[in-house]
């Protein structure tokens, strides 16, 4: 879910980055040379005489949108909320132009000449965000609390209502914590998910195993491969290494965790060992929460493909 950037992620970055560059440069032009901008954008003359103060005001709004969109473009999966916020003014501006032409304030000729610059950038951002949401390559952090709670209820996570009622922004903080178990940059999807499966399987919590299994399948792991790991018969030596490493972390077996961790580091690097350790450690928060709140259930391994 939060793995390495792929080609479609890059395309999303390009869409948001293009809108960011346009908004910032357009606004900067308005700020430093308002009358030059007024002459350059021929259609604006139909709205009345130039006013340097108001042009600069609008330029600052454009630049603010551009900065927020630029921030979002660096990692749209984590910062899609910033993309939406940065797009609000651009989108509202576009709606206002539509209102003007519908109400007869603006001619259709002027509207269509303005449309590429007025409607194009916000549409690019919305397309980019929709792509990320459709691929489920998004962080839960920007979700409003009510939406996040609704999603977690649909996943049958019983402790979400306790978090929601606890106050102190605990639900929002929990959203940030959920990012840890899905992080990978150097590790392959298979290694990370095998470590997480080994860790969560040791916890003896069936619903949590099913959740981690779902994430593994969502990242393209073969169902049969996951099934074999959960049955205690990993498909390959690499799968077994990562799976047993995760189980050793969860069980508290210091010697085995150190030995397997050293082997992983020797074969794949310190960075991969770090990511597998983080995944195996952080995924345990879910069964730990259930045990603490009295929702724990014994494991029924989801072996079905």
C-alpha positions as CSV (number, residue, x, y, z in Angstrom):
1,X,0.0,0.0,0.0
2,X,2.8,2.4,0.8
3,X,5.6,0.7,-1.1
4,X,8.0,1.9,-3.8
5,X,6.8,4.5,-6.3
6,X,5.7,2.9,-9.6
7,X,5.0,4.3,-13.0
8,X,1.4,5.3,-12.2
9,X,2.5,7.0,-9.0
10,X,4.9,9.0,-11.1
11,X,2.1,10.0,-13.5
12,X,0.0,11.1,-10.5
13,X,3.0,13.2,-9.3
14,X,3.3,14.7,-12.8
15,X,-0.4,15.7,-12.8
16,X,-0.3,17.4,-9.4
17,X,3.2,18.8,-10.0
18,X,2.0,20.4,-13.3
19,X,-0.9,22.1,-11.6
20,X,1.4,23.2,-8.8
21,X,3.9,24.7,-11.2
22,X,1.2,26.5,-13.2
23,X,-0.5,28.0,-10.0
24,X,2.8,29.2,-8.5
25,X,4.2,30.7,-11.6
26,X,0.9,32.3,-12.6
27,X,0.6,33.8,-9.1
28,X,4.2,35.0,-9.0
29,X,3.7,36.8,-12.3
30,X,0.6,38.5,-10.9
31,X,2.5,39.5,-7.8
32,X,5.6,41.0,-9.4
33,X,4.0,42.6,-12.5
34,X,0.2,43.0,-12.1
35,X,-0.2,45.3,-15.0
36,X,1.9,43.2,-17.3
37,X,-0.2,40.2,-16.3
38,X,-3.4,42.2,-17.0
39,X,-2.1,42.9,-20.5
40,X,-1.0,39.3,-21.1
41,X,-4.3,37.7,-20.1
42,X,-6.5,39.4,-22.7
43,X,-9.8,38.0,-21.5
44,X,-9.4,39.6,-18.0
45,X,-10.0,43.0,-19.6
46,X,-13.7,42.1,-20.0
47,X,-14.0,42.1,-16.2
48,X,-13.0,45.8,-15.7
49,X,-10.0,48.0,-15.4
50,X,-6.8,46.8,-13.8
51,X,-6.3,47.1,-10.0
52,X,-2.8,46.2,-8.9
53,X,-3.8,45.5,-5.3
54,X,-6.5,43.0,-6.2
55,X,-4.4,41.4,-8.8
56,X,-1.6,40.8,-6.3
57,X,-4.2,39.5,-3.8
58,X,-5.3,36.9,-6.3
59,X,-1.6,36.1,-7.1
60,X,-0.9,35.3,-3.5
61,X,-3.9,32.9,-3.5
62,X,-2.5,31.2,-6.6
63,X,1.0,30.9,-5.0
64,X,-0.4,29.5,-1.8
65,X,-2.3,26.8,-3.9
66,X,0.9,26.1,-5.8
67,X,3.0,25.6,-2.7
68,X,0.5,23.2,-1.2
69,X,0.2,21.2,-4.4
70,X,3.9,21.1,-4.7
71,X,4.1,19.7,-1.2
72,X,1.5,17.1,-2.1
73,X,3.2,16.1,-5.4
74,X,6.3,14.9,-3.5
75,X,4.3,12.0,-2.1
76,X,0.6,11.9,-3.3
77,X,-0.1,8.7,-1.4
78,X,0.7,10.3,2.0
79,X,-0.3,13.9,1.1
80,X,-3.4,13.5,-0.9
81,X,-5.2,15.6,1.7
82,X,-2.8,18.5,1.0
83,X,-3.6,18.1,-2.7
84,X,-7.3,18.5,-2.0
85,X,-6.8,21.6,0.2
86,X,-4.4,23.1,-2.3
87,X,-6.9,22.6,-5.0
88,X,-9.9,24.2,-3.2
89,X,-9.2,27.7,-4.3
90,X,-8.5,26.6,-7.9
91,X,-11.7,24.6,-8.0
92,X,-13.8,27.4,-6.5
93,X,-12.3,29.8,-9.1
94,X,-13.3,27.4,-11.8
95,X,-16.8,27.1,-10.5
96,X,-17.2,30.9,-10.4
97,X,-16.2,31.1,-14.0
98,X,-18.9,28.5,-14.8
99,X,-21.4,30.5,-12.8
100,X,-20.5,33.6,-14.8
101,X,-21.1,32.1,-18.2
102,X,-24.3,30.3,-17.0
103,X,-25.8,33.5,-15.6
104,X,-24.8,35.5,-18.6
105,X,-22.2,37.7,-16.9
106,X,-19.5,36.3,-19.1
107,X,-19.7,35.4,-22.8
108,X,-19.1,31.8,-23.9
109,X,-16.3,33.0,-26.1
110,X,-14.4,34.4,-23.2
111,X,-15.2,31.4,-21.0
112,X,-13.8,28.9,-23.5
113,X,-10.6,31.0,-24.0
114,X,-10.1,31.0,-20.2
115,X,-11.1,27.3,-19.6
116,X,-7.7,25.6,-20.2
117,X,-6.1,27.8,-17.5
118,X,-9.0,28.1,-15.2
119,X,-10.5,24.5,-15.3
120,X,-7.5,22.5,-16.4
121,X,-5.3,22.6,-13.3
122,X,-8.0,21.7,-10.7
123,X,-9.2,18.9,-13.0
124,X,-5.7,17.5,-13.2
125,X,-5.5,17.4,-9.4
126,X,-8.9,15.7,-9.0
127,X,-7.9,13.1,-11.6
128,X,-4.7,12.4,-9.7
129,X,-6.4,12.0,-6.4
130,X,-9.1,9.7,-7.8
131,X,-6.4,7.5,-9.3
132,X,-4.7,7.2,-5.9
133,X,-7.9,6.4,-4.1
134,X,-9.0,3.9,-6.7
135,X,-5.7,2.0,-6.3
136,X,-5.9,2.2,-2.5
137,X,-2.4,3.7,-2.4
138,X,-3.4,6.4,0.1
139,X,-2.7,7.1,3.7
140,X,-5.6,7.1,6.2
141,X,-4.2,10.2,7.8
142,X,-6.1,12.9,5.8
143,X,-9.5,11.2,6.3
144,X,-11.8,13.1,8.6
145,X,-12.4,11.2,11.9
146,X,-16.0,10.2,11.0
147,X,-14.9,8.8,7.6
148,X,-12.0,6.9,9.1
149,X,-14.2,5.4,11.9
150,X,-16.7,4.3,9.3
151,X,-14.0,2.5,7.2
152,X,-12.7,0.8,10.3
153,X,-16.2,-0.4,11.3
154,X,-16.6,-1.9,7.8
155,X,-13.4,-3.8,8.5
156,X,-14.9,-5.2,11.7
157,X,-12.4,-3.6,14.0
158,X,-14.3,-3.6,17.3
159,X,-12.0,-1.3,19.2
160,X,-12.6,1.7,16.8
161,X,-15.6,2.9,18.9
162,X,-13.5,2.9,22.0
163,X,-10.8,5.0,20.3
164,X,-13.5,7.3,18.9
165,X,-14.9,7.9,22.4
166,X,-11.6,8.3,24.2
167,X,-11.0,11.9,23.1
168,X,-7.7,13.8,23.0
169,X,-7.4,13.3,19.2
170,X,-6.5,9.6,19.9
171,X,-8.2,8.4,16.7
172,X,-6.2,10.8,14.6
173,X,-3.0,9.7,16.2
174,X,-3.9,6.1,15.6
175,X,-4.3,6.9,11.9
176,X,-0.7,8.0,11.8
177,X,0.4,4.8,13.5
178,X,-1.3,2.7,10.9
179,X,1.3,3.8,8.3
180,X,4.1,2.0,10.0
181,X,3.2,-1.6,9.3
182,X,2.8,-1.0,5.6
183,X,6.0,1.0,5.0
184,X,8.6,-0.4,2.6
185,X,11.1,1.3,0.4
186,X,14.1,-1.1,0.1
187,X,12.3,-4.4,1.0
188,X,10.3,-6.3,-1.5
189,X,6.6,-6.7,-1.0
190,X,7.0,-10.4,-0.4
191,X,9.7,-10.0,2.3
192,X,7.7,-7.3,4.2
193,X,4.4,-9.2,4.2
194,X,6.0,-12.5,5.1
195,X,7.6,-10.8,8.2
196,X,4.2,-9.2,9.1
197,X,2.4,-12.6,8.6
198,X,4.9,-14.4,10.8
199,X,4.5,-11.8,13.5
200,X,0.7,-11.6,13.4
201,X,0.3,-15.3,13.1
202,X,2.1,-15.7,16.4
203,X,-0.3,-13.4,18.1
204,X,-3.1,-16.0,17.6
205,X,-5.7,-13.4,16.4
206,X,-7.7,-14.7,13.4
207,X,-9.3,-11.4,12.3
208,X,-5.9,-9.7,12.4
209,X,-4.3,-12.4,10.4
210,X,-7.0,-12.0,7.8
211,X,-6.4,-8.2,7.7
212,X,-2.6,-8.7,7.1
213,X,-3.3,-11.4,4.6
214,X,-5.6,-9.0,2.7
215,X,-2.9,-6.4,2.5
216,X,-0.4,-9.0,1.2
217,X,-2.9,-10.0,-1.6
218,X,-3.6,-6.4,-2.4
219,X,0.1,-5.9,-3.1
220,X,0.1,-8.7,-5.6
221,X,1.3,-11.7,-3.6
222,X,0.0,-15.0,-4.9
223,X,-2.8,-16.4,-2.8
224,X,-1.2,-19.9,-2.8
225,X,2.1,-18.4,-1.6
226,X,0.4,-16.7,1.3
227,X,-1.6,-19.8,2.1
228,X,1.5,-21.9,2.3
229,X,3.2,-19.4,4.7
230,X,0.2,-19.4,7.0
231,X,0.1,-23.2,7.0
232,X,3.7,-23.1,8.3
233,X,5.2,-24.2,4.9
234,X,6.6,-21.1,3.2
235,X,7.1,-21.5,-0.5
236,X,10.8,-20.5,-0.6
237,X,13.8,-20.1,1.7
238,X,13.4,-16.3,1.4
239,X,9.8,-16.5,2.4
240,X,10.7,-18.7,5.4
241,X,13.5,-16.4,6.5
242,X,11.3,-13.4,6.6
243,X,8.3,-15.3,8.1
244,X,10.4,-16.8,10.9
245,X,12.1,-13.5,11.5
246,X,8.6,-11.9,12.1
247,X,7.6,-14.8,14.4
248,X,10.8,-14.5,16.4
249,X,10.2,-10.7,16.9
250,X,6.7,-11.4,18.1
251,X,7.6,-14.3,20.4
252,X,10.5,-12.4,22.0
253,X,13.1,-15.0,21.0
254,X,16.1,-12.8,21.2
255,X,18.6,-15.3,19.9
256,X,16.6,-16.4,16.9
257,X,15.6,-12.8,16.1
258,X,19.2,-11.7,16.1
259,X,20.4,-14.7,14.0
260,X,17.7,-14.3,11.4
261,X,18.1,-10.5,11.4
262,X,21.8,-10.9,10.8
263,X,21.2,-13.2,7.9
264,X,18.6,-10.8,6.4
265,X,21.1,-7.9,6.8
266,X,23.9,-9.9,5.1
267,X,21.7,-10.9,2.2
268,X,19.5,-7.8,1.7
269,X,21.1,-5.0,3.6
270,X,20.6,-3.1,6.9
271,X,17.7,-1.1,5.4
272,X,15.7,-4.2,4.6
273,X,16.3,-5.5,8.1
274,X,15.0,-2.2,9.5
275,X,11.9,-2.3,7.4
276,X,11.0,-5.9,8.2
277,X,11.6,-5.2,11.9
278,X,9.3,-2.1,11.8
279,X,6.6,-4.1,10.0
280,X,6.7,-7.1,12.3
281,X,6.7,-4.9,15.4
282,X,4.1,-2.4,14.4
283,X,1.6,-4.9,13.0
284,X,1.2,-6.3,16.6
285,X,-0.6,-3.1,17.7
286,X,-3.9,-4.5,16.3
287,X,-4.1,-7.7,18.3
288,X,-2.6,-6.0,21.3
289,X,-5.5,-3.4,21.3
290,X,-8.0,-6.2,21.0
291,X,-6.6,-8.1,24.0
292,X,-6.4,-5.0,26.1
293,X,-10.0,-4.0,25.4
294,X,-11.4,-7.5,25.7
295,X,-12.0,-8.2,22.0
296,X,-9.4,-10.9,21.5
297,X,-10.3,-14.0,19.6
298,X,-8.3,-17.2,18.9
299,X,-6.8,-17.6,15.5
300,X,-8.5,-19.4,12.7
301,X,-6.0,-19.4,9.9
302,X,-7.5,-18.1,6.7
303,X,-6.2,-20.8,4.3
304,X,-8.8,-20.3,1.6
305,X,-7.3,-18.8,-1.6
